[in-house]
Amino acid sequence: MSTLDSVIVGLNDGLWTYLLIPLVICAGLYFTVRSKAVQLRLFPEMLRVLKDRSQPRADGSKPVSSFGAFTISAAARVGTGNIAGVATAITLGGAGAMFWMWMMALIGGASAFVESALAQLYKVRAGDGSGTYRGGPAYYMQRGLGKRRPGVLFAVAITVTFGFVFNAVQSNTITAVASGSVSGGGAGWFAPAVGLLLAVLLGIAICGGVRRISSVTTVLVPVMAVVYLLMGTAVVLLNLDDLPRVLGDIVGGAFGVKELAAGGLGAAIQQGIRRGMFSNEAGLGSAPNAGAAAEVTHPVKQGLVQSLGVFFDTLLICSMTAFVILTTTPEPAGRQGADLTQSALTDTLGGWAGHVLTAVVFLLAFSSMIGNYYYGESNIGFLTRRAWVLPVYRAVVLAVVFLGALGSVGVVWNLADVFMGVMALINLLAILPLSAIAFRLLDDYQAQRRAGRDPVFTGSRMPDLRGVECWPDERPAPAVERGGERVGAGAS
């Protein structure tokens, strides 16, 4: 096993150091400049759009709202990457890794905008009679670029990465935290029991399709985020005098001469970018699969919402984990992953905090499993329409969840990095040429907003685009109130 792990680590380091890190940074900066920093400039608009509510369909069914799609992607984003991943980044790269996670979130918001706006534009109907939508990188590669083969390659990569590898990571982390919190957690029966429980619960959650997944995540994500933030805030307040030192360590570790001389600066940058992408998924090509499921009036709306998700994940949740660890454990050593975060909480708040964190990690990781599963399901629909494939995929996912509880955490995390890198490479190479379309959509959206309208996109607004299926040529623009008057097509 050690030989396999060393091979995976070597492949990881080469892939990220020489190829992916430069590509991720350059792409994020390019999208930021071309969009005039859409992720910062339109932040208030992100909050406004998040509150949009989809109207029930004629048959009475409720479509997936913009917020519902946001929580599906947040369910996959806000998982063990925020607790175990941040802790691992700090252990391997020092406090400075957090600074580079922040930087990646700030420029990565533009990448998230581009990929999710494209996913909305090129989405398709699910084809199962449910009236729901599917989309994502595989779909915009085929429909926007006119190339199916890269789409197939991406669909296979994301299905393996999220449906199998990342779900094994979530299961592994739940088991590790639970074993440290529950008496008898080290017994031989404990890990198989946890794995079996997770497989059963996930099977129940995923059998109702995207609407059930959305209904579960819209409850779980806000609750778990609030509980974790409250615990983290308590730790920070009790160690408030250490906060200036922590901020100094983060900034100093990102640029410090000490780290540069010791060869730690490169580790800080690499771990910050790698764990940042694992956590917020900007540019990875995963969140667009959830974004495409929403029913909105303009593709840019979901691009803005998914960009907000990057900030929610990294600048809020991940930052809280870093503050908790660094205020209580300035020099982390001997512990890794979720175990480090758990010990940081219990050292300040007492033993009860470890048990609460076990529950929070369970909810975080379990909701991530649901989101991860959906990403695979969406891409299975791209690869084939054969009815027997989806039940087989579900069975394999549940088996992987069980086996993940028994696996080695080091091998699982390193394998996740390899597959994540392959996904990011394929997706970024696709959205770079397609980004011009995303920026045209942004210009159209802003022009409508300046005219006082709630933006509505139709195919006739950009008739030169090929492969656009779900945006009819004519849609009445809803009226909005401005200065007490009704403005727009629906005004009377």
N, C-alpha and C positions, 0 to 999 in steps of 0.2 A: 504493500500500500504506500510506503514511503517513496518508493521509486516512481509510482504513478503520480503521486502528489508533486514531486520535484519536476517531473516532465510538464505537468499542467502549469505550475508556477513559472517555469521558464518560457512556455508558450504565452502565458499571460503578459509577462513583463515585456517581451519583444513586441507583441501585438499592440499594447497600450503605449509603450514608450515611443516607438518609432513611427507609428501609424495613426492610432486613434486619438491620442491626446492632441497632436497638432491639428487633426481634422476637426475634432469637436470644437476646439477653441476658434479656429479660423471660420468655420461655418457659423458659429454663434455670433461672432463679431460681424461677419458679413450680413447676416439677417438683421442684426441690431442697427447697423448703419443704413441699410436699404429701407428698413421700415421706420426710420427715424426714431428708434428706441420705442417701438410700440408697447413693449412690456412695461415700460415706465410711464410713458406719455399718456396712455389710455387706462391707467390703473383705476381711476374712478368709474370709467365705463365698464370695466370688468365686474365691479361690485353691482352696478345697475343691471347688467345682463344676467348675472347669477340669479336674480330675483324673478326673471321671466317665468311665467307659468304656461305650459302647453294646454290648449283647450282639448276637451274630450272629443273623440272622433264621432262620426255619425252613428256608428254602431254602439256607442257608449263606452268603448274601451279607452283606457288612459295611456297616451303615448309616453315615452321616456322623456322627461323634461331635461332642460339644460342642467339643472341642479342634480337630477338623477344620474345623468351621464358623468357629471363632475364627481359624484360620490363613488361611482363604479371605478373610475380612474384613481380617485383618492384612496379607495380601498386597496388597490394594488400598490399605490405609491407609499401610503402611510402604513408601513409594516415593519418587519424586523430591520430593514435598512435604517430606520430612524432610531432604533434602540441598539441593536447589535452592530449594524453597519457603521454608525458613527463611532461607537466604542472601538471597533476594530481599526478604523481610520486613525483615531487618536493614538492607539497603542502602537501602530506601525509607522505612522507619519508624524506623530507629535501633535501638539495643540495647533500648530500652523495649518494642519490639514483642514480644520474647520474654516479657516479664512478662504481657502481655495474652493471649498464647497459653496460658500457664499458667492464667490465670484462666478462659479459655474451656474448658480441659480439666476444671477442677474443677467448674464448673457444667454443662458439656456432658455429663459422665458421667451425669447424671440424665436428660437428653434421650435419650442412647443407650440407657439402661435401658428407658425407656418405649416407644420405637419398636421395639426388638428383642423385648420381651415381647409386644407386640401382633402382631408378625410371626409369632411362634411360635403364638400363639393362633389366628390366622386363616389359617394355612398350608393348602395343599391338596396332594394327591398330583399328581405331575408328569404323569401320564396317558400316559406312554410305556412303561409296563410295567416300569420300572426299580425301582419301589418307593421312589423318592426323593421329596423334598418341594420345593415352591416356595412363596414368599411374599414379603412386603414391603409397602411403602406402597400400591401399586396394589391389592393384595389386601385390605388392611384398610380401604381407602377404600370398596371395593365391598361387602365383607361386614360391616364394622363400622358404617360410616356409611350404607350402602345407596345409595351414589352411584357409579355406574360412570364417569361422565364425568371427574371429577377423577382417577380411577385411570388412565384412558386417557391423560390429559394428562401425568400423572407418568411412566407407562410409556414414553411417547415421549421425554420429557425425559431420563430416566435412560439410555435406550438411546443417544440421541445424545451425552449428556454423557460417560458412561463408555465405552461401546463405541467411540465415534468420537473425540470431542475429547480426553478424558483419555489415551486410548491414543496419540494423536498427540503429546501432551505427553511421555509416557514415551519414545517412540521418539526424539523430538527431543533429549531430555536425554541419552540413551545416546549418540547420535551426537556431541553437543557434548563430552561428557567423553572419549569414545574418540578424537576428533580431537585433543584436547590431550595425550593420553597416548601415541598411536601415531605413530611416524615416518611421514610421508606422509599424516597425517590431513587435511591441507588440500587434498589432490588432489581433482579433480573427480569421480573414480570412487568415492571413499571413502564418502560419505553414501549413494549408491544401494546400494552393497554391504552396508553395515550394515543399511539398511532391508530389503533382500531377505532377509538372514540372519534378522532378527527375525521377519519375516512367516512364513518357513518353520518356525522353531522354535515360534512360537505356534500355527501350524496343527496341528502334531503334538500339542501339549499339550492343545488344546481339543477334539479329536475323540473323546475317551473319556468325555465327560460329567462330571457333578459329582463322581463318585467319583475319576476320574483327576485332576481339578483339585485335589481335597482331598489326594490322595496326593502330588502334586507340591509343594503349598504347605506341607504339614506338614514337609517336608524343607528346602525353600528358606528359609522365613521364619526359623526358629531359627538356621540357619547364618549367613545374611547379617547378622542382628541382632548375633550374638556377634562376628563379625569386625569390624563397624563400631564396636561399643562398645569393643572392645579397642584399636583404633587411636585412637579418640577419647580413651580413658583415658590412653593413652601421651602424647598431646599435652598433656592437662591436667596430668599429673604432671610433665612436663618444664617446664611453665610455671606451676607451682603458686603461685609468689609473686604471679602476676597474678590469681589467682582472686578474692580479695577485691575488687580493682578491677573485675573483670567483673561480679560480683554488684551492686556499687555502681552500675555503668553501667546495668544492666538495670532496677534499681529506680528509680534517678534519672531514667533516660530515660522511665520510665512516668509519673512525676509531676513531673519537674523544671521549675523556673521557666524555665530556659534554653530547653527545648523548647517550653514554652507560649508564650513571647515570640516564638519563631521560627516558630510555627505548626506545629511538629513533633509536638506532643502528639497532635493529631488523626490524623496520619499513623501514629504508633505504634499507637494504638488500632485504627484501621482495618486496617492491615496485619496486626496481631496476630490480630484476629478472622478476617479473610478467609483468611489463610494457615493459621491454626489449624484452621478448618473444612475447608479443602482437605486438610490433613494427617490430622486425626483423624476427620473426617466426622460428628461428633456432631450430630444433628438434621438431617443432610443427607438421610437416607432411603436411603442406599446399603447400609450394613452390615446392616440388617434383611433384605435379600435373601439374604445368606449365613447370617445367624442362623436364618432359617426352614428352612434345609436340614438342620439338626441334628435328631437323634432323641433327645429328652430326656423326662424324666418330668413336667416342669412348665415352663410358659412362662417363669416368672421365672428359671429357671436360665440360659437363654440371654440374658435381659436383663442379668443380672449379669456374664456372661462378656463380652458386648460392651461393657459399661461399663468393665470392666478393660482392654479393648483401647484405649480412649481414653487411659488413663493410660500404658499401655505405649508408645503412639505418641508422645504429646506430652511427658510428664514424663520419659521416658527417652531415646528416640531423638532427638527434636527438641532437647531440652536439650543433648545431647552435641554436636550440630552447632553450636549457639549458642556453647557454651564453646570449641569448637575455633576458630571464626572470631574470637571476641572476645579470646581470649588471644593470638592471633598477629597480628590485624589490628584494633586498637582503632577505627580510623576507616576502614571499608571504602569504597573508592572506585575506580572504573575497572573493577572486575570485578563480575559479577552471577551469580546462580544457582549451578549446580554448579561452575562455573569458580572461584568464590570459595572454596568449600569445598575444592576440590582444591588450590588454591594455599596455603591455610592448612595443610593436612596436609603438603605437600611442603616448605614453609618450615621446619617443625620436624623432620620425620622423614626427609626426603631424597626424592630422585626416585622411589624404589621405592614410596613411599606413594601417589603419584599413579597408578601402575599398579594397585596393589591396589584403590584406590578405583574405578578404572574397572571392575574385576571386580565389586566390591560394588554399584556403581550398576547394572551390567548385571543382576545378580540381583534387586536391589530393583525396578527398573523392569520387568523381565520378569515377575516374580511379580505385580506390579501389573497388568500387561496381562492376565494370566490371570484375576485377580479381577474386573477391569473387564469383561472379556468375559462372565463368568458373570452379572454383574448385568444386562447387556443380554439374554442368553439367557433368564433367568428372566422378564423382562418381555415378551419376544417371546411366551412361552407364555401370558401374560395377554391380550395383544392379539389373538392368532389361533392356531388349531390347524392351519392349513394347512401341510402338510409341506414345501412348497418354500420357505417364508419363512426358516426357520433356515439352510439352506445359503447363501441369498442374504445373510443377515446376516453369516455367517462370512466370506464372500468380501469384503464391504464393509469389515469390520473389518481384514482382512489388507491390503487396499489402502490403508486409512487409515494403518496402521502404517508401510507403505512410504513414503507421501507425507509423513508426519510427520517422517521423517528428513531431508527436503529443505526443510522449511518454516522460516519466521521464528519464532524463539523468542518474541519479544515479542507478536506477533499471536496465537500459539497459547495462551500463558499468559493473556492478557487475554480471549480467547474462552472459555477454561475457566472463568474467574471469572463471566462472564455466565450460562452454562448452569448452573453450580453454584448461583448465586443463585436462579434460577427453580425448580430442584429443591427447595432449602431452603424457599422460600416456600410451595410447594404442600404439602410434607410437614408443616411446622410448623402450618399452618392445619388440617391433618387430625388431628394427634395431640393438639392442645390439647383438643378435646372428647372424644376417645377416651381420654385419660389417666386418667379416672376408673376405667375398666375395668382399666387396668394397675395402679392402686393397690389395687383389689379383689383382683387376683391376688397382689400383694405381701402383703396381709394374710392371704390364705389360705395362702401359702407359709410365712410366719412362724409362723402358728398351728400348722401341722404340724411345723415344726422345734422349736417349744417343747414339743410332745408327744413329742419324741424320734424322729420319723419322717423318713425320706428323702421329701420331699414328692412327691406324685403328684396330678396334676390330672385330673379327669374332667368331662365335660359336665354331669353331674348336680350338680356342686358349684355351678354357676351356670346353672341351667336357663333363666333369662330372657334369656341372651345369644343373639343370632341370628347366623347365618352361620358358626358353628363346626362344622368338618367332621371334623377329624382327632383329636379327643379323645373316645373312646368313653365311654359312660355308666358303665361299670364296668371298673375295672382294679385288680388286687390290689396293695396297697402293699407294696413290698419291705421286708423286715425290716432293722433296723440294730442294731448292738451298742451297749448302753449299760450301763456298769458290769459288763461281763462277761456280760450276759444279752441274749438275742435279744428285741427289742421290735418289735411291728408285726404286720401281717397274715400275714407269712411266718414268724413265729416258731413254733417247735415245742417 
